[in-house]
Amino acid sequence: MNPINWEPFRDFEEFFNRMSSAPARRRGEVNGGQLVRWSPAADISETDREYVVRAELPGVPRSDVKVTIEDGVLTLSGERHFEKEDKTERVHRLERFQGSFTRSFSLPDCADASAITAESKDGTLIVHIPKLESAKPKAIEVKVA
C-alpha cells in the first residue's frame, strides 16, 4: 500500500489564492493572462405563483441589459461602461464592477417561459417568471372514515 501525503493547509492555500484574484474577476481585468468577466450578484426567490430573480446592476442603463430565454435557460447579459477618465484626478483604488457580464439560470419545468417579464428599479434588475397553471399547488381535502 502506498502512503498518501496529507497536506492539511492545501485547501486554505487554494481558498486564499482564489480570494486574492477576486477583485480582478469582478472588474473584468486581465488575470493570469486572461480577460475575466464580472458577474452581478443575484437572488432567486419563489412564491406560489412565480419565481423572481433579482440581480444587482447599479449604474447599468436598461439599454445595456439583455434578458434572453433559450432552451430552458434564462440569461442576463450586458455591460457597465468605464467612466471617462478625468486627467485632474489620480485613482488610488477601483472596486466597482466594470465591463461585460453574463449570468445564466436553468428554468424549472413548471416555469412559463412565454410570460416572463423584467423591470429595472433602483439599480436592480427584477425578472418575474410565472409558474404554469398546472404547477400551482392545490389543496385537497382528505376525509377520514
N, CA, C and O of each residue as an XYZ file, in Angstrom:
580
protein
N       0.839     -1.169      0.000
C       0.000      0.000      0.000
C       0.889      1.237      0.000
O       1.853      1.323      0.760
N       0.549      2.202     -0.869
C       1.330      3.429     -0.960
C       0.837      4.458      0.052
O      -0.370      4.645      0.205
N       1.745      5.119      0.735
C       1.325      6.151      1.681
C       0.796      7.379      0.922
O       1.226      7.672     -0.194
N      -0.127      8.072      1.545
C      -0.718      9.267      0.960
C      -0.184     10.477      1.717
O      -0.241     10.522      2.946
N       0.333     11.451      0.983
C       0.811     12.673      1.628
C      -0.375     13.561      1.947
O      -1.129     13.962      1.060
N      -0.525     13.855      3.208
C      -1.639     14.697      3.644
C      -1.137     16.127      3.804
O      -0.163     16.376      4.514
N      -1.794     17.043      3.151
C      -1.421     18.445      3.235
C      -2.597     19.214      3.831
O      -3.498     19.634      3.106
N      -2.588     19.398      5.161
C      -3.758     19.970      5.818
C      -4.073     21.411      5.417
O      -5.215     21.848      5.564
N      -3.100     22.149      4.920
C      -3.341     23.557      4.598
C      -3.531     23.807      3.105
O      -3.636     24.958      2.680
N      -3.577     22.740      2.306
C      -3.745     22.897      0.866
C      -5.056     23.596      0.521
O      -5.076     24.485     -0.331
N      -6.153     23.205      1.174
C      -7.447     23.838      0.905
C      -7.428     25.315      1.267
O      -7.998     26.139      0.551
N      -6.773     25.655      2.378
C      -6.676     27.062      2.759
C      -5.879     27.853      1.727
O      -6.249     28.972      1.375
N      -4.799     27.276      1.251
C      -3.973     27.952      0.258
C      -4.764     28.193     -1.027
O      -4.688     29.279     -1.603
N      -5.522     27.197     -1.482
C      -6.344     27.366     -2.681
C      -7.399     28.442     -2.465
O      -7.661     29.244     -3.361
N      -8.007     28.464     -1.281
C      -9.010     29.479     -0.949
C      -8.399     30.873     -1.022
O      -8.967     31.765     -1.653
N      -7.251     31.070     -0.387
C      -6.631     32.394     -0.382
C      -6.158     32.798     -1.774
O      -6.193     33.979     -2.117
N      -5.723     31.853     -2.566
C      -5.334     32.172     -3.947
C      -6.541     32.647     -4.745
O      -6.436     33.597     -5.522
N      -7.696     31.989     -4.559
C      -8.909     32.428     -5.248
C      -9.338     33.806     -4.779
O      -9.737     34.644     -5.588
N      -9.257     34.043     -3.473
C      -9.691     35.325     -2.920
C      -8.780     36.469     -3.368
O      -9.258     37.580     -3.598
N      -7.500     36.218     -3.492
C      -6.582     37.290     -3.880
C      -6.796     37.714     -5.325
O      -6.421     38.825     -5.699
N      -7.384     36.861     -6.139
C      -7.648     37.223     -7.526
C      -9.097     37.648     -7.744
O      -9.475     37.972     -8.870
N      -9.921     37.653     -6.688
C     -11.342     38.004     -6.828
C     -11.563     39.407     -7.362
O     -12.421     39.568     -8.230
N     -10.843     40.457     -6.902
C     -11.104     41.790     -7.461
C     -10.879     41.850     -8.962
O     -11.590     42.577     -9.656
N      -9.916     41.109     -9.480
C      -9.683     41.103    -10.924
C     -10.868     40.486    -11.653
O     -11.246     40.956    -12.725
N     -11.459     39.435    -11.082
C     -12.614     38.816    -11.716
C     -13.798     39.768    -11.730
O     -14.572     39.786    -12.687
N     -13.943     40.560    -10.671
C     -15.091     41.440    -10.584
C     -15.003     42.603    -11.567
O     -16.025     43.038    -12.097
N     -13.820     43.104    -11.813
C     -13.692     44.294    -12.647
C     -13.485     43.967    -14.115
O     -13.448     44.885    -14.935
N     -13.352     42.720    -14.476
C     -13.120     42.380    -15.867
C     -11.688     42.659    -16.289
O     -11.425     42.945    -17.457
N     -10.766     42.576    -15.344
C      -9.372     42.837    -15.655
C      -8.708     41.580    -16.195
O      -9.292     40.496    -16.216
N      -7.485     41.762    -16.625
C      -6.698     40.624    -17.055
C      -6.146     39.952    -15.816
O      -5.495     40.594    -14.991
N      -6.403     38.668    -15.684
C      -5.949     37.902    -14.532
C      -5.272     36.650    -15.051
O      -5.925     35.790    -15.641
N      -3.975     36.538    -14.840
C      -3.257     35.369    -15.328
C      -3.242     35.297    -16.839
O      -3.212     34.203    -17.403
N      -3.263     36.451    -17.512
C      -3.215     36.481    -18.964
C      -4.566     36.347    -19.634
O      -4.635     36.343    -20.863
N      -5.656     36.235    -18.864
C      -6.984     36.084    -19.449
C      -7.878     37.228    -19.001
O      -7.794     37.679    -17.859
N      -8.732     37.696    -19.901
C      -9.731     38.682    -19.537
C     -10.871     37.940    -18.857
O     -11.465     37.030    -19.435
N     -11.170     38.338    -17.625
C     -12.187     37.663    -16.840
C     -13.376     38.598    -16.689
O     -13.202     39.771    -16.359
N     -14.575     38.098    -16.925
C     -15.781     38.913    -16.809
C     -16.288     38.900    -15.373
O     -16.061     37.944    -14.631
N     -16.962     39.952    -14.997
C     -17.572     40.009    -13.672
C     -18.992     39.490    -13.751
O     -19.579     39.437    -14.831
N     -19.537     39.114    -12.630
C     -20.909     38.618    -12.564
C     -21.653     39.372    -11.476
O     -21.186     39.442    -10.339
N     -22.806     39.937    -11.812
C     -23.572     40.625    -10.775
C     -24.155     39.622     -9.783
O     -24.478     38.490    -10.145
N     -24.284     40.046     -8.538
C     -24.911     39.208     -7.524
C     -26.394     39.061     -7.858
O     -27.026     40.008     -8.327
N     -26.942     37.883     -7.618
C     -28.354     37.630     -7.928
C     -28.997     36.815     -6.821
O     -28.383     35.909     -6.258
N     -30.242     37.152     -6.519
C     -31.052     36.395     -5.564
C     -32.215     35.777     -6.328
O     -32.756     36.397     -7.243
N     -32.602     34.561     -5.960
C     -33.746     33.894     -6.581
C     -34.708     33.510     -5.464
O     -34.315     32.882     -4.481
N     -35.962     33.890     -5.626
C     -36.980     33.541     -4.634
C     -38.189     32.956     -5.356
O     -38.271     32.981     -6.584
N     -39.123     32.431     -4.569
C     -40.284     31.755     -5.138
C     -41.520     32.062     -4.312
O     -41.469     32.087     -3.082
N     -42.627     32.293     -4.995
C     -43.927     32.375     -4.347
C     -44.766     31.235     -4.915
O     -44.260     30.431     -5.698
N     -46.023     31.153     -4.537
C     -46.856     30.091     -5.093
C     -47.214     30.367     -6.549
O     -47.666     29.459     -7.248
N     -47.022     31.609     -7.028
C     -47.374     31.964     -8.413
C     -46.182     32.152     -9.345
O     -46.332     32.029    -10.560
N     -44.976     32.453     -8.789
C     -43.855     32.781     -9.666
C     -42.509     32.617     -8.977
O     -42.413     32.493     -7.756
N     -41.468     32.622     -9.817
C     -40.085     32.721     -9.362
C     -39.662     34.159     -9.651
O     -40.121     34.767    -10.618
N     -38.786     34.695     -8.808
C     -38.305     36.057     -9.008
C     -36.783     36.044     -8.915
O     -36.209     35.538     -7.950
N     -36.133     36.615     -9.945
C     -34.682     36.759     -9.955
C     -34.384     38.247     -9.807
O     -34.880     39.065    -10.580
N     -33.573     38.592     -8.812
C     -33.160     39.980     -8.598
C     -31.650     40.044     -8.748
O     -30.916     39.400     -7.999
N     -31.184     40.832     -9.729
C     -29.754     40.970     -9.982
C     -29.324     42.408     -9.726
O     -29.984     43.343    -10.180
N     -28.227     42.591     -9.007
C     -27.709     43.916     -8.702
C     -26.969     44.478     -9.911
O     -25.948     43.937    -10.335
N     -27.497     45.570    -10.458
C     -26.873     46.200    -11.620
C     -26.840     47.723    -11.479
O     -27.274     48.423    -12.394
N     -26.337     48.258    -10.360
C     -26.314     49.713    -10.224
C     -25.410     50.350    -11.271
O     -24.316     49.859    -11.551
N     -25.882     51.441    -11.839
C     -25.094     52.155    -12.830
C     -25.137     51.562    -14.227
O     -24.454     52.059    -15.121
N     -25.915     50.520    -14.438
C     -26.035     49.913    -15.764
C     -27.372     50.353    -16.353
O     -28.425     49.975    -15.840
N     -27.343     51.148    -17.428
C     -28.611     51.584    -18.028
C     -29.407     50.416    -18.596
O     -28.834     49.421    -19.039
N     -30.730     50.544    -18.581
C     -31.598     49.480    -19.115
C     -31.236     49.129    -20.554
O     -31.343     47.972    -20.959
N     -30.811     50.116    -21.316
C     -30.481     49.870    -22.727
C     -29.256     48.961    -22.877
O     -29.037     48.399    -23.950
N     -28.463     48.812    -21.822
C     -27.270     47.961    -21.875
C     -27.483     46.588    -21.240
O     -26.524     45.841    -21.042
N     -28.744     46.251    -20.918
C     -29.057     44.961    -20.299
C     -29.928     44.155    -21.256
O     -30.873     44.678    -21.847
N     -29.599     42.883    -21.397
C     -30.353     41.990    -22.285
C     -30.795     40.762    -21.483
O     -29.990     40.139    -20.791
N     -32.078     40.425    -21.585
C     -32.636     39.235    -20.931
C     -33.129     38.307    -22.029
O     -33.982     38.691    -22.830
N     -32.597     37.080    -22.074
C     -32.989     36.130    -23.109
C     -33.340     34.782    -22.478
O     -32.878     34.443    -21.388
N     -34.168     34.027    -23.194
C     -34.534     32.675    -22.784
C     -34.307     31.775    -23.985
O     -34.842     32.019    -25.066
N     -33.510     30.732    -23.788
C     -33.253     29.790    -24.874
C     -33.033     28.406    -24.289
O     -32.204     28.225    -23.397
N     -33.775     27.433    -24.790
C     -33.651     26.035    -24.358
C     -33.758     25.890    -22.840
O     -32.996     25.138    -22.232
N     -34.696     26.602    -22.231
C     -34.919     26.487    -20.796
C     -33.891     27.174    -19.926
O     -33.793     26.886    -18.733
N     -33.125     28.080    -20.508
C     -32.100     28.803    -19.751
C     -32.362     30.302    -19.853
O     -32.469     30.849    -20.950
N     -32.464     30.958    -18.705
C     -32.625     32.403    -18.633
C     -31.224     33.004    -18.552
O     -30.431     32.609    -17.697
N     -30.913     33.963    -19.441
C     -29.596     34.584    -19.452
C     -29.736     36.086    -19.314
O     -30.497     36.721    -20.043
N     -28.996     36.646    -18.377
C     -28.905     38.087    -18.182
C     -27.517     38.502    -18.652
O     -26.515     37.945    -18.205
N     -27.458     39.469    -19.544
C     -26.156     39.911    -20.030
C     -26.180     41.411    -20.266
O     -27.243     42.028    -20.335
N     -25.008     41.981    -20.386
C     -24.909     43.403    -20.629
C     -23.512     43.904    -20.363
O     -22.546     43.142    -20.351
N     -23.424     45.218    -20.147
C     -22.113     45.814    -19.937
C     -22.237     47.093    -19.128
O     -23.128     47.911    -19.361
N     -21.338     47.251    -18.185
C     -21.192     48.522    -17.477
C     -19.959     49.187    -18.083
O     -18.855     48.645    -18.033
N     -20.167     50.361    -18.650
C     -19.089     51.062    -19.348
C     -18.167     51.753    -18.353
O     -18.587     52.203    -17.288
N     -16.910     51.822    -18.732
C     -15.931     52.538    -17.932
C     -16.251     54.024    -17.983
O     -16.606     54.562    -19.031
N     -16.119     54.678    -16.833
C     -16.338     56.116    -16.809
C     -15.172     56.809    -17.492
O     -14.055     56.294    -17.520
N     -15.448     57.979    -18.040
C     -14.385     58.738    -18.694
C     -13.344     59.139    -17.662
O     -13.670     59.568    -16.556
N     -12.101     58.991    -18.044
C     -11.010     59.291    -17.130
C     -10.831     60.794    -17.005
O     -10.763     61.507    -18.006
N     -10.756     61.269    -15.776
C     -10.529     62.678    -15.506
C      -9.032     62.857    -15.290
O      -8.469     62.306    -14.345
N      -8.390     63.622    -16.158
C      -6.932     63.783    -16.103
C      -6.478     64.556    -14.866
O      -5.295     64.528    -14.527
N      -7.400     65.248    -14.184
C      -7.012     66.008    -12.994
C      -7.061     65.157    -11.728
O      -6.609     65.598    -10.671
N      -7.606     63.937    -11.822
C      -7.702     63.051    -10.657
C      -6.707     61.906    -10.769
O      -6.438     61.395    -11.856
N      -6.174     61.519     -9.629
C      -5.351     60.314     -9.567
C      -6.197     59.234     -8.899
O      -6.735     59.451     -7.813
N      -6.315     58.099     -9.527
C      -7.110     56.999     -8.985
C      -6.226     56.192     -8.043
O      -5.124     55.777     -8.401
N      -6.737     55.977     -6.823
C      -5.990     55.198     -5.833
C      -6.524     53.779     -5.711
O      -5.785     52.862     -5.355
N      -7.804     53.599     -6.006
C      -8.390     52.268     -5.885
C      -9.646     52.198     -6.734
O     -10.447     53.133     -6.732
N      -9.828     51.105     -7.459
C     -11.034     50.854     -8.241
C     -11.640     49.538     -7.783
O     -11.009     48.489     -7.907
N     -12.861     49.584     -7.254
C     -13.514     48.362     -6.804
C     -14.868     48.143     -7.459
O     -15.467     47.082     -7.285
N     -15.358     49.112     -8.200
C     -16.655     48.932     -8.837
C     -16.510     48.024    -10.045
O     -15.497     48.041    -10.745
N     -17.551     47.228    -10.270
C     -17.541     46.280    -11.375
C     -17.620     47.030    -12.695
O     -18.383     47.988    -12.822
N     -16.845     46.607    -13.664
C     -16.809     47.248    -14.972
C     -16.753     46.168    -16.054
O     -16.321     45.045    -15.794
N     -17.186     46.506    -17.253
C     -17.078     45.600    -18.386
C     -18.316     44.750    -18.607
O     -19.380     45.019    -18.048
N     -18.165     43.728    -19.424
C     -19.279     42.846    -19.798
C     -19.596     41.857    -18.686
O     -18.731     41.505    -17.884
N     -20.858     41.413    -18.650
C     -21.259     40.384    -17.696
C     -22.265     39.452    -18.351
O     -22.940     39.819    -19.313
N     -22.353     38.249    -17.818
C     -23.347     37.255    -18.232
C     -23.660     36.377    -17.035
O     -22.750     35.901    -16.356
N     -24.944     36.159    -16.772
C     -25.398     35.213    -15.756
C     -26.467     34.352    -16.394
O     -27.345     34.873    -17.082
N     -26.418     33.053    -16.185
C     -27.408     32.137    -16.744
C     -27.993     31.269    -15.638
O     -27.295     30.851    -14.714
N     -29.304     31.005    -15.757
C     -30.018     30.208    -14.783
C     -30.921     29.227    -15.523
O     -31.628     29.613    -16.454
N     -30.902     27.971    -15.117
C     -31.808     26.972    -15.699
C     -33.198     27.198    -15.139
O     -33.373     27.362    -13.932
N     -34.187     27.206    -16.022
C     -35.565     27.379    -15.592
C     -36.147     26.023    -15.193
O     -35.862     25.012    -15.835
N     -36.956     25.999    -14.142
C     -37.610     24.733    -13.779
C     -38.667     24.370    -14.819
O     -39.123     25.232    -15.571
N     -39.047     23.125    -14.862
C     -40.036     22.656    -15.838
C     -41.376     23.353    -15.688
O     -42.119     23.476    -16.662
N     -41.696     23.808    -14.491
C     -43.003     24.432    -14.261
C     -43.013     25.925    -14.605
O     -44.032     26.585    -14.397
N     -41.918     26.473    -15.122
C     -41.865     27.894    -15.472
C     -42.557     28.145    -16.806
O     -42.434     27.355    -17.741
N     -43.285     29.254    -16.881
C     -43.965     29.664    -18.115
C     -43.057     30.649    -18.850
O     -43.156     31.860    -18.652
N     -42.180     30.127    -19.695
C     -41.184     30.951    -20.383
C     -41.811     32.002    -21.289
O     -41.187     33.026    -21.567
N     -43.031     31.768    -21.750
C     -43.680     32.716    -22.661
C     -44.228     33.945    -21.940
O     -44.609     34.914    -22.596
N     -44.276     33.931    -20.625
C     -44.874     35.039    -19.868
C     -43.866     35.754    -18.959
O     -44.271     36.489    -18.058
N     -42.578     35.552    -19.179
C     -41.549     36.176    -18.343
C     -41.499     37.674    -18.614
O     -41.544     38.112    -19.764
N     -41.406     38.455    -17.537
C     -41.274     39.911    -17.651
C     -40.066     40.366    -16.839
O     -39.623     39.676    -15.922
N     -39.540     41.541    -17.192
C     -38.396     42.092    -16.472
C     -38.588     43.589    -16.292
O     -39.187     44.265    -17.129
N     -38.066     44.085    -15.179
C     -38.117     45.514    -14.902
C     -36.821     45.915    -14.211
O     -36.145     45.087    -13.600
N     -36.490     47.188    -14.316
C     -35.311     47.715    -13.656
C     -35.763     48.767    -12.659
O     -36.491     49.697    -13.007
N     -35.320     48.610    -11.399
C     -35.756     49.535    -10.362
C     -34.623     49.748     -9.363
O     -34.135     48.791     -8.763
N     -34.207     50.991     -9.185
C     -33.186     51.358     -8.199
C     -31.914     50.524     -8.326
O     -31.363     50.087     -7.316
N     -31.444     50.298     -9.544
C     -30.208     49.553     -9.750
C     -30.339     48.051     -9.635
O     -29.338     47.335     -9.596
N     -31.579     47.567     -9.581
C     -31.808     46.126     -9.506
C     -32.660     45.683    -10.685
O     -33.721     46.252    -10.942
N     -32.193     44.663    -11.400
C     -32.986     44.051    -12.462
C     -33.849     42.983    -11.805
O     -33.337     42.096    -11.122
N     -35.166     43.070    -12.014
C     -36.098     42.118    -11.416
C     -36.785     41.356    -12.541
O     -37.471     41.950    -13.373
N     -36.599     40.044    -12.564
C     -37.189     39.190    -13.598
C     -38.262     38.332    -12.935
O     -37.985     37.597    -11.986
N     -39.499     38.434    -13.448
C     -40.631     37.658    -12.939
C     -40.868     36.468    -13.868
O     -41.076     36.640    -15.069
N     -40.835     35.275    -13.307
C     -41.014     34.045    -14.077
C     -42.260     33.340    -13.543
O     -42.183     32.643    -12.532
N     -43.410     33.511    -14.209
C     -44.641     32.877    -13.720
C     -44.566     31.351    -13.809
O     -43.859     30.788    -14.645
N     -45.314     30.713    -12.927
C     -45.428     29.253    -12.966
C     -46.606     28.883    -13.847
O     -47.578     29.633    -13.932
N     -46.529     27.741    -14.497
C     -47.638     27.230    -15.283
C     -48.805     26.913    -14.366
O     -48.607     26.561    -13.203
N     -50.016     27.036    -14.880
C     -51.216     26.765    -14.080
C     -51.188     25.367    -13.479
O     -51.588     25.179    -12.330
N     -50.727     24.400    -14.233
C     -50.721     23.018    -13.753
C     -49.740     22.823    -12.601
O     -49.850     21.847    -11.858
N     -48.787     23.730    -12.444
C     -47.775     23.585    -11.402
C     -48.177     24.226    -10.088
O     -47.529     23.999     -9.067
N     -49.236     25.025    -10.096
C     -49.654     25.691     -8.865
C     -50.247     24.672     -7.898
O     -51.003     23.788     -8.302
N     -49.899     24.801     -6.623
C     -50.392     23.820     -5.649
C     -51.904     23.926     -5.453
O     -52.483     25.012     -5.493
N     -52.522     22.767     -5.242
C     -53.946     22.704     -4.965
C     -54.155     22.029     -3.626
O     -53.483     21.052     -3.294
N     -55.076     22.552     -2.877
C     -55.395     21.936     -1.593
C     -56.436     20.830     -1.839
O     -57.445     21.050     -2.508
N     -56.175     19.666     -1.296
C     -57.089     18.541     -1.444
C     -57.535     18.136     -0.043
O     -56.713     17.859      0.831
N     -58.816     18.108      0.146
C     -59.359     17.722      1.433
C     -59.370     16.207      1.549
O     -59.847     15.512      0.652
N     -58.853     15.709      2.631
C     -58.830     14.271      2.865
C     -59.886     13.964      3.923
O     -59.852     14.508      5.026
N     -60.813     13.094      3.576
C     -61.886     12.700      4.506
C     -61.444     11.459      5.253
O     -60.963     10.495      4.657
N     -61.609     11.494      6.533
C     -61.244     10.354      7.355
C     -62.517      9.577      7.654
O     -63.487     10.145      8.158
N     -62.524      8.306      7.355
C     -63.725      7.488      7.552
C     -63.721      6.795      8.878
O     -64.661      6.068      9.197
